[in-house]
Amino acid sequence: MEHGPYDLPILTPRGAGHYRVRVHARGRDTEPDGFVEEPVEDYLLIAWPQPPEPDVIHA
């Protein structure tokens, strides 16, 4: 993390075990040259308890 550690929410509220994670990203193609003064990307992470399964990737 570029600006130091942040207080992150607990993503495993039920403790140890298997979890699935869904990641959403928005704004990744806003500045394709990579130079911005302010952040333009937003992320949403969702985690829930579930037994292991094959990965599913949606592009």
ABEGO torsion letter per residue (X at the ends): XAAEBBBBBBABAAEBEBBBBBBBBBGAAABAAGBBABBABBBBBBBBBBBBBBBBBBX
